[in-house]
Amino acid sequence: MTEDTKGVKVLLGNQRAGVLALSMPIAIALLVQNLNNIVDSFWVSDLGEAPMAALGIVYPLYSVLTGVGIGLGIGAAAAIARNIGLKNHEDANGVAAQSLVITLIVSVMLTVILVATAEPVIILMGGGGMVEACLSYGVPLYLGAFFIVLSGVMSGMLRGEGAAKRSMAIQVAGAAVNIVLDPIMIFTMNMGVAGAAWATVIAFVISSLMAFYWYFRSSEMYIRFERKNFRFNKRLQKEILGVGLPETFELTIMNFFNIFLNLFVVMCVGNAGLAVYTMVWRIGMIAAIPAQAMGGAMVAVCSAEYGMKEFGMIRDAYAFTIKRSLICLIVLSAIFALLAEPIADVFLRTDDMLFMHDDMVLFTYALAVMLPPFSLVYVGSSLMQSISKANHAMVNCLIRNIVVTLAYWLMAVTFGTLLSIGWALIVVETLGGVAMVLHGKIMLDRAAKASLST
């Protein structure tokens, strides 16, 4: 067990170099994951409108599962990195063990709730005409909840000790497994849309097993699991959940409101429109990867600096991340807009979807305009997570999503087009991105003042 791993050196070194070093492997992992989602859509699109719409209807619930894993993973990452900054190796090990305890409890509860309420929830979400397809896709994901959540937590733990390349490796390996299994299970094994879901679950199993192998077999890791640390420890659980719970709620809030957003999209343009809306979002999120990656890197780097009370370094990392994220998003969003026509041609191949071609192109343009300011949400939220103010990011997210939902409703009843939904996104998310960044700065200033007074 070494105190001086490469990852720890990155966390405790130059803040800009740390953000860049950790963000690159995170970006690669996110890219592969997003490509994986697109591949799912690509193969399922050959099954027709109903299976494609089923992906859109179930996706918010699947995102809740991944969001819980990501949220708890961020909580674990922040707590581990903070203890590294405090030179407290024993508590860092304890945080890792307690993260697994929390994962088991939460995932079992989610599985029971999701399976028990699967059919009525799908009907409530607007899937009454395609319950069978939605259940075929949703139930395997619910049964695999433990591994879906666990993969996110293990990835966060690896980032927390600066081992971002290993975090990338488990996610890339899982995505690769999913991409290979998708056509086999959907078509060769004749499982249809259920095959896409089981391929996803198997991928998360592989990712989790890889992380366990490193932690239990490698001598190069900072974190080591010891039996004594698996006893309930309220202090360490509070440290994890202090960041992880608000972040989980933040991601859950986004996905909960997505249920209503989907309903308003269906109100405007039907199930085919929902399929297009979901596909454009999945592809568009590729352009947002730099902001997500740099935000994820900031959580680890700035949490360590927060443990060291180096607020000047945190401010510099924050300003650096904002500038770099905006530059990257402007360039990638322009490329996204230029590819609008080819993207529509690739994904709208069946006869029952061709009529949505022009709407898909126009919505792609709208999303491209929205993405650069929207990226600031990730950066501002990540800062608040790293300085133990994740509850403020959660409240900010709640307010923004309420406003987005009201804007969708207004556009649905007033104009009833996919493009009008796009305009709502541009206006609200631009204001939301600016609000989150300013909110993060205020919280950082308060934390610095509080530190000086103690």
VEXLUMMI-287236 format. One line per 2 residues: number of its first residue (from 1); for each residue x, y, z of C-alpha. Coordinates in pm, 1 decimal. Layout:
// VEXLUMMI-287236
NUM = X:Y:Z ~ ...
END
This chain:
// VEXLUMMI-287236
1 = 0.0:0.0:0.0 ~ 176.0:312.6:-118.0
3 = 117.9:673.0:-9.1 ~ 282.2:815.5:-321.2
5 = 101.5:679.9:-626.6 ~ 105.0:865.8:-959.0
7 = -257.3:961.4:-906.5 ~ -190.4:1117.9:-566.3
9 = 95.8:1321.4:-713.6 ~ -142.7:1455.9:-979.2
11 = -402.6:1554.8:-718.6 ~ -153.0:1737.7:-498.9
13 = 41.0:1906.3:-781.2 ~ -35.0:2198.6:-1014.5
15 = -411.4:2249.5:-1036.1 ~ -429.3:2322.2:-1409.7
17 = -207.7:2027.8:-1495.3 ~ -420.6:1811.6:-1266.0
19 = -747.4:1911.1:-1433.2 ~ -602.6:1844.7:-1779.0
21 = -436.8:1515.3:-1679.2 ~ -752.3:1373.3:-1522.8
23 = -1000.8:1517.2:-1774.0 ~ -853.3:1344.4:-2080.0
25 = -919.2:984.6:-1966.3 ~ -1258.1:1091.7:-1828.3
27 = -1342.0:1244.5:-2168.3 ~ -1243.4:926.6:-2350.5
29 = -1460.1:719.7:-2116.3 ~ -1757.0:953.6:-2162.8
31 = -1709.4:950.7:-2540.1 ~ -1717.7:572.8:-2551.7
33 = -2022.6:564.0:-2322.5 ~ -2210.1:811.1:-2540.0
35 = -2113.2:622.6:-2854.7 ~ -2241.8:314.4:-2680.8
37 = -2583.0:481.8:-2628.4 ~ -2585.9:586.7:-2993.1
39 = -2504.0:232.5:-3105.0 ~ -2800.5:111.2:-2897.7
41 = -3022.8:360.5:-3082.2 ~ -2871.9:263.1:-3418.2
43 = -2942.8:-108.3:-3382.0 ~ -3282.6:-63.2:-3218.7
45 = -3385.1:182.7:-3492.7 ~ -3393.0:-117.8:-3729.5
47 = -3673.9:-260.0:-3516.2 ~ -3906.2:32.3:-3598.1
49 = -4088.4:316.8:-3422.4 ~ -4223.6:135.6:-3112.8
51 = -3889.4:-8.7:-2988.3 ~ -3717.5:325.9:-3057.7
53 = -3984.2:513.6:-2861.6 ~ -3953.3:252.8:-2583.1
55 = -3586.9:353.3:-2544.5 ~ -3694.5:715.2:-2505.3
57 = -3963.2:632.1:-2248.1 ~ -3746.7:403.8:-2031.9
59 = -3432.1:614.5:-2069.9 ~ -3514.3:855.6:-1781.6
61 = -3551.2:557.5:-1544.1 ~ -3228.4:401.4:-1670.6
63 = -3067.0:741.7:-1622.5 ~ -3187.4:742.3:-1261.6
65 = -2989.5:422.2:-1204.5 ~ -2676.7:554.4:-1371.8
67 = -2731.5:888.1:-1195.2 ~ -2736.8:719.1:-854.8
69 = -2409.2:544.0:-940.6 ~ -2252.0:865.0:-1069.2
71 = -2379.1:1066.1:-772.1 ~ -2251.5:821.3:-510.7
73 = -1929.5:788.9:-712.4 ~ -1880.1:1165.8:-698.8
75 = -1943.7:1157.6:-324.4 ~ -1683.7:882.8:-285.4
77 = -1436.5:1063.5:-513.3 ~ -1469.9:1392.3:-324.1
79 = -1434.6:1224.7:16.8 ~ -1133.9:1014.8:-89.4
81 = -958.5:1311.3:-253.5 ~ -1029.7:1535.3:46.4
83 = -874.3:1278.0:279.8 ~ -573.6:1253.5:49.5
85 = -536.4:1631.0:85.0 ~ -559.4:1588.1:463.1
87 = -298.0:1305.2:451.1 ~ -553.1:1071.8:612.6
89 = -500.1:735.4:443.7 ~ -703.5:535.3:693.8
91 = -1021.3:738.0:638.3 ~ -971.5:726.8:261.5
93 = -975.9:346.5:283.7 ~ -1280.8:361.4:509.0
95 = -1466.9:586.7:263.9 ~ -1411.9:332.4:-14.3
97 = -1549.9:45.5:192.2 ~ -1849.6:242.5:314.4
99 = -1924.8:341.2:-45.1 ~ -1974.7:-25.2:-130.4
101 = -2202.1:-74.8:170.5 ~ -2418.6:219.1:60.9
103 = -2421.1:88.1:-297.8 ~ -2559.1:-250.3:-191.2
105 = -2836.7:-101.8:21.1 ~ -2945.2:159.7:-233.7
107 = -2936.7:-69.4:-538.3 ~ -3144.8:-342.0:-371.9
109 = -3408.4:-83.5:-276.2 ~ -3414.7:56.1:-630.1
111 = -3452.5:-289.6:-786.2 ~ -3751.9:-375.5:-568.7
113 = -3924.3:-40.1:-632.8 ~ -3863.0:-32.9:-1008.2
115 = -3970.3:-392.2:-1073.6 ~ -4281.3:-360.6:-854.5
117 = -4397.7:-40.6:-1025.4 ~ -4270.4:-107.8:-1378.6
119 = -4597.5:-128.4:-1571.7 ~ -4796.2:155.3:-1405.5
121 = -4495.6:387.8:-1425.4 ~ -4454.4:320.7:-1798.3
123 = -4823.4:397.9:-1854.5 ~ -4788.3:716.7:-1649.3
125 = -4490.1:818.6:-1864.4 ~ -4692.6:796.1:-2184.6
127 = -4599.5:442.0:-2287.9 ~ -4950.5:295.0:-2264.3
129 = -4949.4:192.8:-2629.6 ~ -4616.1:11.9:-2607.3
131 = -4603.9:-138.7:-2257.6 ~ -4463.3:-470.1:-2381.0
133 = -4169.0:-308.6:-2561.9 ~ -4095.9:-81.2:-2266.1
135 = -4101.8:-369.6:-2017.6 ~ -3879.2:-577.3:-2245.1
137 = -3619.4:-300.5:-2232.5 ~ -3674.3:-177.6:-1877.7
139 = -3700.4:-489.6:-1658.6 ~ -3351.4:-628.6:-1741.5
141 = -3203.5:-288.6:-1651.8 ~ -3391.5:-282.8:-1321.0
143 = -3270.7:-634.1:-1235.7 ~ -2914.0:-523.9:-1309.0
145 = -2940.8:-214.2:-1088.1 ~ -2668.0:-329.7:-846.9
147 = -2402.7:-350.2:-1117.6 ~ -2519.0:-30.1:-1289.3
149 = -2483.1:163.8:-963.3 ~ -2166.7:-20.9:-859.0
151 = -1986.7:61.9:-1183.3 ~ -2044.8:434.8:-1129.1
153 = -1927.3:414.8:-767.8 ~ -1610.2:220.1:-852.7
155 = -1532.3:463.7:-1131.9 ~ -1568.7:752.0:-887.0
157 = -1342.0:585.0:-634.0 ~ -1071.1:543.9:-895.4
159 = -1097.1:911.1:-993.9 ~ -1088.7:1009.0:-626.9
161 = -739.9:866.9:-588.6 ~ -626.9:1016.4:-920.0
163 = -639.7:687.0:-1113.7 ~ -845.5:837.2:-1396.5
165 = -687.8:611.5:-1659.9 ~ -808.4:302.4:-1477.0
167 = -1151.6:461.0:-1438.0 ~ -1147.9:516.4:-1812.6
169 = -1040.0:158.6:-1876.7 ~ -1331.2:-2.2:-1691.6
171 = -1584.9:218.6:-1869.2 ~ -1429.8:168.8:-2213.1
173 = -1415.3:-208.5:-2161.7 ~ -1780.4:-215.3:-2056.1
175 = -1888.8:-6.7:-2353.7 ~ -1688.6:-226.4:-2591.4
177 = -1862.3:-536.1:-2454.1 ~ -2200.4:-369.4:-2501.6
179 = -2124.5:-261.3:-2859.1 ~ -2018.6:-616.7:-2951.9
181 = -2313.2:-784.1:-2777.9 ~ -2584.2:-549.6:-2909.8
183 = -2629.1:-693.7:-3261.7 ~ -2567.6:-1047.6:-3136.2
185 = -2835.8:-1035.0:-2868.4 ~ -3083.6:-815.1:-3060.4
187 = -3071.8:-1000.4:-3394.7 ~ -2868.3:-1322.7:-3382.5
189 = -3029.2:-1436.9:-3055.6 ~ -3360.1:-1279.5:-3167.3
191 = -3411.9:-1102.6:-2832.9 ~ -3519.9:-771.3:-2986.9
193 = -3507.5:-464.2:-2766.8 ~ -3457.6:-683.8:-2457.3
195 = -3123.6:-789.4:-2607.0 ~ -3003.4:-428.8:-2597.7
197 = -3090.2:-408.3:-2228.5 ~ -2918.4:-735.6:-2132.5
199 = -2608.9:-635.2:-2329.1 ~ -2598.2:-315.7:-2121.4
201 = -2625.9:-506.8:-1792.4 ~ -2349.9:-750.3:-1890.5
203 = -2127.7:-454.4:-1978.2 ~ -2171.0:-306.8:-1628.6
205 = -2087.2:-644.0:-1473.7 ~ -1759.4:-654.9:-1667.3
207 = -1671.3:-297.2:-1564.0 ~ -1731.5:-371.6:-1196.6
209 = -1526.8:-691.8:-1201.9 ~ -1231.1:-510.2:-1357.7
211 = -1232.5:-249.0:-1080.8 ~ -1251.5:-517.6:-813.2
213 = -957.2:-697.4:-969.4 ~ -736.4:-388.1:-941.5
215 = -837.5:-309.2:-586.4 ~ -796.7:-662.6:-457.2
217 = -501.4:-781.6:-668.4 ~ -288.5:-476.8:-755.8
219 = -25.2:-328.6:-525.2 ~ -25.7:3.1:-715.5
221 = -352.4:138.6:-574.5 ~ -373.3:398.5:-298.0
223 = -702.0:259.4:-165.7 ~ -703.4:-85.1:-6.3
225 = -1011.1:-270.9:117.0 ~ -990.3:-413.6:469.0
227 = -1260.3:-616.0:643.8 ~ -1276.9:-381.7:945.0
229 = -1378.9:-89.7:723.7 ~ -1701.0:-261.0:611.0
231 = -1861.3:-216.2:955.2 ~ -2119.7:63.4:955.6
233 = -1946.2:395.3:1006.6 ~ -2191.0:687.0:1028.9
235 = -1914.2:949.0:1021.1 ~ -1767.2:824.9:692.6
237 = -2109.1:758.7:541.3 ~ -2204.9:1116.6:623.2
239 = -1885.9:1234.4:452.2 ~ -1976.3:1040.1:135.4
241 = -2343.8:1132.4:135.5 ~ -2275.1:1497.7:216.2
243 = -2172.3:1530.6:-149.6 ~ -2307.9:1209.5:-299.1
245 = -2669.0:1245.7:-182.4 ~ -2726.6:1600.0:-315.9
247 = -2550.6:1505.8:-640.7 ~ -2764.9:1192.6:-670.7
249 = -3074.7:1404.0:-610.1 ~ -2950.3:1656.5:-865.4
251 = -2915.9:1387.7:-1132.5 ~ -3241.8:1222.4:-1025.2
253 = -3422.0:1556.9:-1043.5 ~ -3301.4:1600.6:-1399.8
255 = -3420.3:1254.6:-1497.8 ~ -3748.8:1286.7:-1306.8
257 = -3831.3:1605.5:-1493.9 ~ -3728.5:1433.3:-1818.2
259 = -4038.0:1216.6:-1775.5 ~ -4258.2:1527.1:-1802.7
261 = -4043.1:1675.4:-2078.3 ~ -4094.7:1356.4:-2278.1
263 = -4469.8:1381.1:-2225.7 ~ -4472.9:1735.5:-2366.0
265 = -4263.6:1623.1:-2663.9 ~ -4513.6:1342.0:-2731.0
267 = -4791.8:1601.0:-2700.1 ~ -4620.5:1804.5:-2973.5
269 = -4500.9:1545.1:-3222.4 ~ -4603.0:1197.4:-3105.2
271 = -4388.9:890.1:-3035.9 ~ -4184.7:934.1:-3354.0
273 = -4095.8:1285.5:-3238.4 ~ -3989.8:1150.0:-2900.2
275 = -3759.2:901.1:-3072.5 ~ -3599.3:1186.0:-3270.3
277 = -3574.5:1408.0:-2961.0 ~ -3398.9:1129.8:-2766.3
279 = -3157.1:1051.0:-3049.5 ~ -3053.6:1414.2:-3096.6
281 = -2992.8:1453.9:-2723.7 ~ -2780.6:1137.8:-2711.9
283 = -2565.9:1255.7:-3003.2 ~ -2552.0:1613.5:-2879.0
285 = -2419.3:1505.7:-2542.1 ~ -2098.2:1404.0:-2718.6
287 = -2028.1:1775.1:-2771.1 ~ -2078.5:1834.7:-2396.8
289 = -1811.7:1579.2:-2302.3 ~ -1525.9:1829.1:-2247.3
291 = -1729.6:2018.2:-1986.3 ~ -1839.1:1695.5:-1816.1
293 = -1482.9:1561.2:-1817.5 ~ -1320.9:1877.6:-1687.1
295 = -1592.7:1906.3:-1424.0 ~ -1524.5:1548.2:-1313.7
297 = -1152.1:1621.1:-1298.0 ~ -1220.2:1936.6:-1095.7
299 = -1406.4:1738.0:-829.0 ~ -1098.8:1527.2:-753.7
301 = -840.5:1805.1:-787.1 ~ -1033.5:2075.0:-602.4
303 = -1149.0:1834.2:-328.4 ~ -783.8:1759.1:-251.1
305 = -707.5:2132.8:-255.1 ~ -1008.4:2193.5:-30.8
307 = -859.9:1945.2:215.7 ~ -535.5:2146.2:201.7
309 = -734.6:2477.4:226.9 ~ -567.7:2607.1:-92.0
311 = -851.2:2834.3:-206.9 ~ -632.8:3029.6:-447.9
313 = -560.0:2708.6:-636.9 ~ -932.0:2624.5:-641.7
315 = -1021.0:2967.0:-787.7 ~ -758.7:2930.4:-1058.4
317 = -876.8:2577.8:-1146.6 ~ -1236.5:2702.9:-1168.2
319 = -1159.4:2994.1:-1401.1 ~ -935.6:2771.7:-1614.3
321 = -1205.3:2505.4:-1647.0 ~ -1476.6:2755.3:-1743.0
323 = -1265.3:2904.0:-2023.8 ~ -1148.1:2570.3:-2163.0
325 = -1497.4:2420.3:-2150.1 ~ -1655.1:2708.7:-2339.2
327 = -1390.6:2705.2:-2612.3 ~ -1426.5:2329.5:-2663.7
329 = -1807.4:2340.3:-2662.5 ~ -1829.7:2623.1:-2915.9
331 = -1608.0:2431.8:-3160.7 ~ -1780.9:2095.5:-3110.4
333 = -2130.7:2245.7:-3126.9 ~ -2045.9:2406.4:-3461.8
335 = -1937.0:2065.6:-3593.2 ~ -2255.6:1909.9:-3451.7
337 = -2466.8:2165.5:-3642.7 ~ -2276.7:2104.2:-3967.2
339 = -2347.2:1730.4:-3938.2 ~ -2722.0:1774.5:-3880.0
341 = -2827.6:1644.2:-4222.7 ~ -2599.3:1334.3:-4227.6
343 = -2706.7:1247.3:-3871.9 ~ -3073.4:1254.7:-3973.7
345 = -2998.6:1040.6:-4279.2 ~ -2823.0:775.5:-4068.2
347 = -3087.1:737.5:-3796.6 ~ -3409.0:782.6:-3992.3
349 = -3392.7:481.0:-4219.7 ~ -3731.1:309.7:-4176.6
351 = -4036.6:425.2:-4373.0 ~ -4234.6:514.4:-4057.5
353 = -3963.3:761.0:-3944.7 ~ -3864.7:944.5:-4266.5
355 = -4126.5:1216.9:-4218.7 ~ -3933.9:1341.1:-3909.5
357 = -3618.5:1424.1:-4112.0 ~ -3659.0:1803.2:-4125.0
359 = -3766.9:1826.7:-3761.6 ~ -3457.9:1632.4:-3656.0
361 = -3229.4:1867.9:-3850.4 ~ -3388.0:2181.2:-3701.6
363 = -3378.6:2042.7:-3346.5 ~ -3011.3:1955.6:-3395.2
365 = -2941.8:2321.0:-3482.0 ~ -3125.3:2435.4:-3168.8
367 = -2934.2:2194.5:-2945.4 ~ -2603.4:2308.6:-3095.7
369 = -2681.2:2669.0:-2996.2 ~ -2782.6:2562.9:-2645.0
371 = -2487.4:2336.8:-2558.0 ~ -2205.9:2590.6:-2490.1
373 = -2390.6:2783.8:-2216.2 ~ -2545.1:2459.8:-2087.2
375 = -2192.9:2321.8:-2032.8 ~ -2142.5:2576.9:-1754.8
377 = -2393.4:2380.3:-1546.1 ~ -2144.5:2093.1:-1518.7
379 = -1854.9:2318.0:-1420.1 ~ -2042.3:2518.3:-1157.4
381 = -2198.1:2207.8:-1006.1 ~ -1860.2:2030.5:-991.9
383 = -1705.1:2320.2:-802.0 ~ -1978.6:2309.0:-539.0
385 = -1936.4:1933.6:-504.0 ~ -1563.8:1971.3:-440.2
387 = -1610.8:2228.6:-159.9 ~ -1891.7:2031.0:10.9
389 = -2168.7:2261.7:-113.6 ~ -2341.8:2005.8:-333.6
391 = -2677.7:2084.9:-170.5 ~ -2663.4:2430.9:-330.6
393 = -2601.1:2277.6:-673.9 ~ -2900.7:2050.8:-615.7
395 = -3131.4:2344.6:-536.0 ~ -3002.9:2532.0:-841.2
397 = -3075.0:2225.6:-1054.5 ~ -3426.3:2190.5:-912.1
399 = -3515.6:2551.9:-993.3 ~ -3370.7:2526.2:-1344.4
401 = -3561.5:2206.8:-1422.7 ~ -3890.7:2350.5:-1296.9
403 = -3842.7:2645.6:-1531.6 ~ -3748.5:2414.3:-1822.4
405 = -4060.4:2204.4:-1762.7 ~ -4284.6:2511.2:-1759.6
407 = -4118.2:2633.8:-2079.9 ~ -4177.7:2295.4:-2250.1
409 = -4543.4:2305.1:-2146.7 ~ -4581.8:2659.2:-2277.7
411 = -4422.9:2567.2:-2613.1 ~ -4630.9:2248.5:-2639.6
413 = -4964.7:2423.3:-2589.5 ~ -4871.5:2737.1:-2785.2
415 = -4675.7:2615.6:-3090.2 ~ -4669.2:2234.6:-3069.6
417 = -4347.3:2180.0:-3268.3 ~ -4010.3:2022.2:-3191.6
419 = -3837.9:2346.3:-3292.2 ~ -4035.6:2541.1:-3032.0
421 = -3904.6:2296.6:-2770.0 ~ -3556.4:2377.8:-2899.6
423 = -3613.9:2750.7:-2847.3 ~ -3724.0:2685.2:-2489.9
425 = -3399.5:2495.2:-2428.1 ~ -3184.6:2774.0:-2572.7
427 = -3334.9:3045.7:-2352.2 ~ -3368.6:2857.3:-2023.4
429 = -3043.1:2660.9:-2031.8 ~ -2840.3:2969.3:-2125.2
431 = -2972.4:3147.9:-1818.0 ~ -2928.6:2829.3:-1613.6
433 = -2564.3:2787.5:-1710.8 ~ -2478.2:3145.8:-1615.4
435 = -2669.2:3110.5:-1286.7 ~ -2483.2:2789.9:-1191.5
437 = -2139.9:2942.5:-1258.3 ~ -2217.7:3253.6:-1053.8
439 = -2366.4:3040.0:-777.3 ~ -2045.3:2835.5:-766.4
441 = -1832.6:3150.6:-733.9 ~ -2045.1:3279.5:-446.3
443 = -2015.2:2947.8:-261.6 ~ -1639.0:2941.0:-311.7
445 = -1601.8:3292.9:-174.2 ~ -1809.7:3197.3:130.7
447 = -1606.7:2882.0:190.9 ~ -1280.7:3079.0:171.8
449 = -1408.6:3339.2:420.8 ~ -1531.1:3068.7:657.7
451 = -1189.6:2901.3:642.3 ~ -1013.3:3227.3:733.4
453 = -1237.4:3280.3:1034.2 ~ -1162.4:2938.5:1184.2
END
